[in-house]
Amino acid sequence: MMKALALISTLAAVIVAATRIQPTCAAQSRQPTASASVGRAPQQRAKPLTGRVVNEGGQPLPEATVIAVPAGTWSSQGQASYLSYPSSLTDDQGRFSLDGITGGLYEVTALVPGYYAEREAAGQRRLFRPGESVLIRMIRGGVIAGVVTTSSGEAIVGIHVRAIRLRTLEGKPALSTTLLTTSYLRTDDRGAYRIYGLEPGVYVVSAGGKAVLPISVTGYEGDSPTYYPSGTRDTATPLTLHAGQELMGIDIRYRENRGYVISGKVTGVTGGILGGGLVVLSQAPGGSVETISFLVPTEGAGEGQFAFSAVSDGEYDVSAMSVENSGTTSAAAPKRVKVKGADVTGVDLALTPLGSISGRVVLEPAPPADPKGGCKAGASESIEDIVILAQPEDRTKRKLAGAKSIMSLSPFSLHIDAVPDSNGSFTVRALHGGRYQLETRLPSENWWVASISRPPANASQRRPDVARSGISLKSGEKLEGLNLAIAQGAAGLRGKVVSSQENVALPGKLRLHLAPAEPERVDDPLRYAESLVEADGSFAISNLAPGRYKVFARIVSDDEANDEDELRAAAWDATTRALLRIEGEASDVVVELKRCERVTDYVYRYRAPAAKR
Amino acid sequence: MRIALGAAVVITVLCGGPAHGRAQAQSPAKETTAAISGRVTVSGKPAVGIVVIAAREQRDAEVLQAFLGGRPLFEKATTDEAGRFRISNLAAGSYSVQPLAPALIASGESAAKQGLTVVVADGETATGINFALIRGGVITGRVTHADGRAAVQEHVSVSPVNTTQGTWRGEYSLIPNDFQTDDRGVYRVYGLPAGRYIVSVGGSDRLAQITTVGKRPARPMTYHPGTTDRSRATVVDVALGGEKINVDIRLGQATRTYKATGRVVDAETGKPIASLLTGHTRAMRERSDPTGEPSDSISMEPSTGADAGVGSMTNANGEFHLDGLTPGRHMAFAVQGLGGDSELYGDPVQFEIKYEDVGGLEIKMHRGSSVSGVVTVEGTSDPNVLAKLSQIQLFAGAERENAAIPNFSSAKVAPNGEFVLRGLRPGKVRISLFEFLTQQDFSLIRVEHDGVDAGRAITIAAGEHVTGLRVVVGYPSGIIRGHVKLEGDLPKGAHIIVIARRTEAGDADDDDDDYSGFLGGARSTVADSSGGFTLDKLMPGEYRVTATVFQKARTDTPLAMARENVTVAGTGESAITIVLDVRPKSNDR
């Protein structure tokens, strides 16, 4: 048994290493090409990516592991383990230098035991290119500590203890999980445990049950976990942990209850086992990942069975995903399972391949230089620095997907996005069926997205404009031939929003909108733009098509403010666009932006809307 | 290298492995009417709330499947207020019974470190399975960096100079004695027999690093209170059940490490090769296998710095980099074929780190040799068995002498039995069945080359394509039906345990006693009251069948033993009779 256990554990450990980034297989890495790229000298020697890792007080953190993951790795099938990404340890001054990496964008993250990486502001990404300097702030995590005892007060030694983050302090669903990082924590000979490095949030704490990837036999792996203070998940007392807080005395009186088993099979498995087939058990509702299981092949071709043992009473979502060597990701729609005093069998999931959207970014020729300036070619204007995201119309889909659950196991904020190669070719992978809008992050203020079109149904037709309609992707469809046209000579608008009435302050949260003033443009979502107004009234909008715009500002509702995904451009939704268009038409403020014009001192006078009748 | 190699192998499974399937022949539901009961005491007083497990003898594959399928690996019970336990609902069979109490230790030398082996028959309760334990000692302290910062998630090892009282119990763990510092740098090692210990932090146990977040700098082993010289370590004296506090360790500077960069090219065309996994290892140095077996000693051998590691994946220009290198001689290597079916293998490149970074390494990839042939099943022509041939995945790995550099290949077997293993490095190659997680039941009997038994290692030359290999596998469908003929009367409460073990050379697992608990490859059963027994699902081959009589469900003192040999064919039954003398033994014998 020990040999088998050793095997399991070795395997488990390797999977840990792998899933800390992502559970994909090594097939092909992103192919940064050596050929000439736009705006960059070919064969340019890559500069190192340098930077510092500091704590919340700005003090250097030595011996931090810094890892650079190529942007778009998830969608382009990166390496199997984070060990094979460029990584480095910081020196005494917290400095690091990652060399040996070629062009392109990288997501740079640090790992320091006991710390977590500062959450970036909504919409901001940790993407950097070689030659740039990165400052990574790590925050010392909070602590939850206590003792696990039997009902008669005897210390329980060597039992696994876990803290599951249910949501953030703001009540948003927790994106990251402590599932793997706290996987090995066990009580000592006094029954004492100490879970550290925790992000602020609302937690439940449990003892017992099986570690996701066990290293040791504890004797409690078949039990359903006992949640603090001494009950099932339903009766668990949630703990609010503030930044840097130490919650002591979280003592768990252990109740030895045999857990229930949720089992079933997964069909449509085309990848290998394990990495190719992972089943995720998450709490429903809430979505926090409880545990993962591997598929054990069964006799039927393309089938695997799974079982979660030690499950407490409660409601769960079971989802599955699989990744093939070919790069195809399959996912199964989650099944809702209710456990109440008995095993649940026959939870059958069907994997279906996820779709992809691919195409080319085409850079239109630069306009003649403008004497007013602002359109000089930047040093690093490469189409390889563009980031393309496919935003689903129904954003809840993304959260429910098995793929998302798996990704949330990673300490990295992996996004399903794509980075074009030097020819401009890109593929966004692992997409469920549905309607998508392509969003772009442009590296140059000179650029604006002119059009997004897809191939016509028959050759004689015009290329349909999908910027307006969105891209409809059938389940499993591999849509090709998209054309994303980038024009040069973009305009920009920066400035301040001030109150038009004296002694009347600006509302708490405002968003400044631009809507096209030209009638023929009013239905083109690419011509709508917006910016949140900062506390000091400042705003900035870049990458604008030259033209005339109506300017207006709206109060951001609490609902919108709580929306986790700030990236979404409101104008994409046809209803919202119509609304914005009407508001735009009502506005008498018009700004005309010429090619390459960068207005930096614009003042918008905000007038509060008339009180409701 | 273990990990890198392990990673590669595992990834082969993860990604290259087809979704094998096999009819998991569900054995008919067994009666579960047996039970095991006993008592656990600590220094003579009842040990309350202690989990006692009974683990059945299982094949590794079964353990894996149980594990992956979420089924418990054992039955268990918890001791009550009087320290009593009763593990019930057991099927008849042989179990290893052990309290899982990491803070407690066995009070004497005699106690089995893996627990007691207990055999139970249907409807029977084995009683009196008692464990007399004592509380182990504790060493606790704090580990800090030179600047006073807490050293978080550092592995602390305690190694006995000598122990005077108690026996380390061992535990079921891949990383036995994995004690880590917390966010304050505090550690607490418990369950220690009385004795004198050396406490240290660091070294390069790569398995232990699995449980930590991120990389660690190379640092020499540092001993309490803060020396890298073992002979100057302060020895910690732990009394029986005693606790030593403030056993602090102050770490020194991390060893300066260096980088090496280079590229991987096709040896023929000179073109760069992307997407290869690279790594480094100390030039030709044997490393011991971390087997995960519970160990008697608590020591982990001190070791210097990082001996091996994984580098970056090669980019489109074939470039890679290795870091964390300590001064000395190293080898850089590249492996392709994480998918398992590559034609390339790489020459390792030796280089030396002399207190500076090294650049310009070039690893050349060659078209590897191949071996091909056919897989045949011996001893059966059952079409149901032959139909499962394509479930086999063959695996070829470098033999021991060039094993330092990973090279392996795996291949699926076609329904007609044909296979090709590509991308092999010249030298000795060992062929095996890839059994891990594949749920196939075949096992390798021998490999023939041109009709001659080639052993398992085949020597191949550079560029050679060895054909005509015959990989002979067996399918476990043999049956031994036997009878134990007793001379004399079976003592009351005694059992006859029958164990069949294959005797073929190369298959001898280890020198376990015939009646030991975990039977590495052997099969066992309990004979019925008339001495009859059946063992099924056996591989064809020569078996040594041992019948042993045990008193009172305990297997530590056999009353009588006898053995016979029998040949098991692929199909059909083999009969055997074993004569067992159970007459009371006189003193003159």
HADDOCK unambig.tbl for C-alpha pairs under 7 A between the chains (distance, minus, plus):
assign (segid A and resid 1 and name CA) (segid B and resid 58 and name CA) 6.77 0.50 0.50
assign (segid A and resid 1 and name CA) (segid B and resid 60 and name CA) 6.10 0.50 0.50
assign (segid A and resid 1 and name CA) (segid B and resid 63 and name CA) 6.64 0.50 0.50
assign (segid A and resid 2 and name CA) (segid B and resid 172 and name CA) 6.78 0.50 0.50
assign (segid A and resid 2 and name CA) (segid B and resid 292 and name CA) 6.62 0.50 0.50
assign (segid A and resid 2 and name CA) (segid B and resid 293 and name CA) 5.99 0.50 0.50
assign (segid A and resid 3 and name CA) (segid B and resid 291 and name CA) 6.71 0.50 0.50
assign (segid A and resid 3 and name CA) (segid B and resid 292 and name CA) 6.95 0.50 0.50
assign (segid A and resid 4 and name CA) (segid B and resid 60 and name CA) 4.86 0.50 0.50
assign (segid A and resid 4 and name CA) (segid B and resid 63 and name CA) 6.33 0.50 0.50
assign (segid A and resid 4 and name CA) (segid B and resid 64 and name CA) 6.29 0.50 0.50
assign (segid A and resid 6 and name CA) (segid B and resid 174 and name CA) 5.26 0.50 0.50
assign (segid A and resid 6 and name CA) (segid B and resid 291 and name CA) 6.36 0.50 0.50
assign (segid A and resid 6 and name CA) (segid B and resid 292 and name CA) 5.39 0.50 0.50
assign (segid A and resid 8 and name CA) (segid B and resid 64 and name CA) 6.68 0.50 0.50
assign (segid A and resid 9 and name CA) (segid B and resid 174 and name CA) 6.28 0.50 0.50
assign (segid A and resid 11 and name CA) (segid B and resid 10 and name CA) 6.35 0.50 0.50
assign (segid A and resid 13 and name CA) (segid B and resid 210 and name CA) 5.86 0.50 0.50
assign (segid A and resid 14 and name CA) (segid B and resid 7 and name CA) 5.77 0.50 0.50
assign (segid A and resid 25 and name CA) (segid B and resid 15 and name CA) 5.66 0.50 0.50
assign (segid A and resid 26 and name CA) (segid B and resid 338 and name CA) 6.70 0.50 0.50
assign (segid A and resid 28 and name CA) (segid B and resid 275 and name CA) 5.93 0.50 0.50
assign (segid A and resid 29 and name CA) (segid B and resid 275 and name CA) 5.78 0.50 0.50
assign (segid A and resid 31 and name CA) (segid B and resid 316 and name CA) 5.76 0.50 0.50
assign (segid A and resid 32 and name CA) (segid B and resid 316 and name CA) 6.00 0.50 0.50
assign (segid A and resid 33 and name CA) (segid B and resid 316 and name CA) 6.24 0.50 0.50
assign (segid A and resid 63 and name CA) (segid B and resid 216 and name CA) 7.00 0.50 0.50
assign (segid A and resid 63 and name CA) (segid B and resid 217 and name CA) 6.77 0.50 0.50
assign (segid A and resid 65 and name CA) (segid B and resid 214 and name CA) 5.46 0.50 0.50
assign (segid A and resid 65 and name CA) (segid B and resid 215 and name CA) 5.68 0.50 0.50
assign (segid A and resid 83 and name CA) (segid B and resid 310 and name CA) 6.22 0.50 0.50
assign (segid A and resid 84 and name CA) (segid B and resid 310 and name CA) 6.38 0.50 0.50
assign (segid A and resid 84 and name CA) (segid B and resid 311 and name CA) 5.59 0.50 0.50
assign (segid A and resid 84 and name CA) (segid B and resid 312 and name CA) 4.24 0.50 0.50
assign (segid A and resid 84 and name CA) (segid B and resid 313 and name CA) 5.52 0.50 0.50
assign (segid A and resid 85 and name CA) (segid B and resid 312 and name CA) 5.49 0.50 0.50
assign (segid A and resid 85 and name CA) (segid B and resid 313 and name CA) 6.91 0.50 0.50
assign (segid A and resid 86 and name CA) (segid B and resid 312 and name CA) 5.93 0.50 0.50
assign (segid A and resid 100 and name CA) (segid B and resid 320 and name CA) 6.76 0.50 0.50
assign (segid A and resid 100 and name CA) (segid B and resid 321 and name CA) 6.29 0.50 0.50
assign (segid A and resid 111 and name CA) (segid B and resid 213 and name CA) 6.59 0.50 0.50
assign (segid A and resid 111 and name CA) (segid B and resid 214 and name CA) 5.54 0.50 0.50
assign (segid A and resid 112 and name CA) (segid B and resid 213 and name CA) 6.91 0.50 0.50
assign (segid A and resid 112 and name CA) (segid B and resid 214 and name CA) 6.85 0.50 0.50
assign (segid A and resid 113 and name CA) (segid B and resid 152 and name CA) 6.31 0.50 0.50
assign (segid A and resid 113 and name CA) (segid B and resid 153 and name CA) 6.60 0.50 0.50
assign (segid A and resid 113 and name CA) (segid B and resid 213 and name CA) 5.87 0.50 0.50
assign (segid A and resid 114 and name CA) (segid B and resid 183 and name CA) 5.78 0.50 0.50
assign (segid A and resid 150 and name CA) (segid B and resid 49 and name CA) 6.55 0.50 0.50
assign (segid A and resid 154 and name CA) (segid B and resid 49 and name CA) 6.80 0.50 0.50
assign (segid A and resid 157 and name CA) (segid B and resid 101 and name CA) 6.76 0.50 0.50
assign (segid A and resid 157 and name CA) (segid B and resid 102 and name CA) 6.65 0.50 0.50
assign (segid A and resid 157 and name CA) (segid B and resid 103 and name CA) 6.82 0.50 0.50
assign (segid A and resid 158 and name CA) (segid B and resid 102 and name CA) 6.69 0.50 0.50
assign (segid A and resid 184 and name CA) (segid B and resid 211 and name CA) 6.73 0.50 0.50
assign (segid A and resid 189 and name CA) (segid B and resid 103 and name CA) 5.30 0.50 0.50
assign (segid A and resid 189 and name CA) (segid B and resid 190 and name CA) 6.33 0.50 0.50
assign (segid A and resid 196 and name CA) (segid B and resid 183 and name CA) 6.35 0.50 0.50
assign (segid A and resid 215 and name CA) (segid B and resid 173 and name CA) 5.68 0.50 0.50
assign (segid A and resid 215 and name CA) (segid B and resid 174 and name CA) 5.49 0.50 0.50
assign (segid A and resid 215 and name CA) (segid B and resid 175 and name CA) 6.89 0.50 0.50
assign (segid A and resid 216 and name CA) (segid B and resid 172 and name CA) 5.60 0.50 0.50
assign (segid A and resid 216 and name CA) (segid B and resid 173 and name CA) 3.97 0.50 0.50
assign (segid A and resid 216 and name CA) (segid B and resid 174 and name CA) 6.27 0.50 0.50
assign (segid A and resid 217 and name CA) (segid B and resid 172 and name CA) 5.35 0.50 0.50
assign (segid A and resid 217 and name CA) (segid B and resid 173 and name CA) 6.25 0.50 0.50
assign (segid A and resid 218 and name CA) (segid B and resid 100 and name CA) 6.87 0.50 0.50
assign (segid A and resid 219 and name CA) (segid B and resid 51 and name CA) 6.19 0.50 0.50
assign (segid A and resid 219 and name CA) (segid B and resid 53 and name CA) 7.00 0.50 0.50
assign (segid A and resid 219 and name CA) (segid B and resid 100 and name CA) 6.43 0.50 0.50
assign (segid A and resid 222 and name CA) (segid B and resid 72 and name CA) 5.89 0.50 0.50
assign (segid A and resid 271 and name CA) (segid B and resid 15 and name CA) 6.51 0.50 0.50
assign (segid A and resid 271 and name CA) (segid B and resid 18 and name CA) 6.80 0.50 0.50
assign (segid A and resid 272 and name CA) (segid B and resid 13 and name CA) 6.75 0.50 0.50
assign (segid A and resid 272 and name CA) (segid B and resid 14 and name CA) 5.28 0.50 0.50
assign (segid A and resid 272 and name CA) (segid B and resid 15 and name CA) 4.80 0.50 0.50
assign (segid A and resid 272 and name CA) (segid B and resid 16 and name CA) 5.82 0.50 0.50
assign (segid A and resid 272 and name CA) (segid B and resid 17 and name CA) 4.62 0.50 0.50
assign (segid A and resid 272 and name CA) (segid B and resid 18 and name CA) 4.94 0.50 0.50
assign (segid A and resid 272 and name CA) (segid B and resid 19 and name CA) 5.53 0.50 0.50
assign (segid A and resid 273 and name CA) (segid B and resid 13 and name CA) 6.81 0.50 0.50
assign (segid A and resid 273 and name CA) (segid B and resid 14 and name CA) 5.39 0.50 0.50
assign (segid A and resid 273 and name CA) (segid B and resid 17 and name CA) 6.42 0.50 0.50
assign (segid A and resid 273 and name CA) (segid B and resid 19 and name CA) 5.91 0.50 0.50
assign (segid A and resid 274 and name CA) (segid B and resid 14 and name CA) 5.28 0.50 0.50
assign (segid A and resid 275 and name CA) (segid B and resid 14 and name CA) 4.68 0.50 0.50
assign (segid A and resid 275 and name CA) (segid B and resid 15 and name CA) 6.55 0.50 0.50
assign (segid A and resid 276 and name CA) (segid B and resid 14 and name CA) 5.94 0.50 0.50
assign (segid A and resid 276 and name CA) (segid B and resid 15 and name CA) 6.21 0.50 0.50
assign (segid A and resid 294 and name CA) (segid B and resid 68 and name CA) 6.14 0.50 0.50
assign (segid A and resid 296 and name CA) (segid B and resid 68 and name CA) 6.64 0.50 0.50
assign (segid A and resid 296 and name CA) (segid B and resid 69 and name CA) 6.54 0.50 0.50
assign (segid A and resid 297 and name CA) (segid B and resid 19 and name CA) 5.87 0.50 0.50
assign (segid A and resid 297 and name CA) (segid B and resid 20 and name CA) 5.94 0.50 0.50
assign (segid A and resid 297 and name CA) (segid B and resid 21 and name CA) 5.50 0.50 0.50
assign (segid A and resid 298 and name CA) (segid B and resid 21 and name CA) 4.71 0.50 0.50
assign (segid A and resid 298 and name CA) (segid B and resid 22 and name CA) 5.97 0.50 0.50
assign (segid A and resid 298 and name CA) (segid B and resid 23 and name CA) 6.99 0.50 0.50
assign (segid A and resid 299 and name CA) (segid B and resid 21 and name CA) 3.84 0.50 0.50
assign (segid A and resid 299 and name CA) (segid B and resid 22 and name CA) 4.25 0.50 0.50
assign (segid A and resid 299 and name CA) (segid B and resid 23 and name CA) 5.00 0.50 0.50
assign (segid A and resid 300 and name CA) (segid B and resid 21 and name CA) 6.13 0.50 0.50
assign (segid A and resid 301 and name CA) (segid B and resid 19 and name CA) 6.93 0.50 0.50
assign (segid A and resid 301 and name CA) (segid B and resid 21 and name CA) 6.54 0.50 0.50
assign (segid A and resid 302 and name CA) (segid B and resid 19 and name CA) 5.95 0.50 0.50
assign (segid A and resid 306 and name CA) (segid B and resid 69 and name CA) 5.54 0.50 0.50
assign (segid A and resid 307 and name CA) (segid B and resid 69 and name CA) 5.10 0.50 0.50
assign (segid A and resid 307 and name CA) (segid B and resid 70 and name CA) 5.10 0.50 0.50
assign (segid A and resid 308 and name CA) (segid B and resid 70 and name CA) 5.39 0.50 0.50
assign (segid A and resid 309 and name CA) (segid B and resid 70 and name CA) 5.08 0.50 0.50
assign (segid A and resid 309 and name CA) (segid B and resid 71 and name CA) 6.57 0.50 0.50
assign (segid A and resid 324 and name CA) (segid B and resid 15 and name CA) 6.74 0.50 0.50
assign (segid A and resid 325 and name CA) (segid B and resid 15 and name CA) 6.18 0.50 0.50
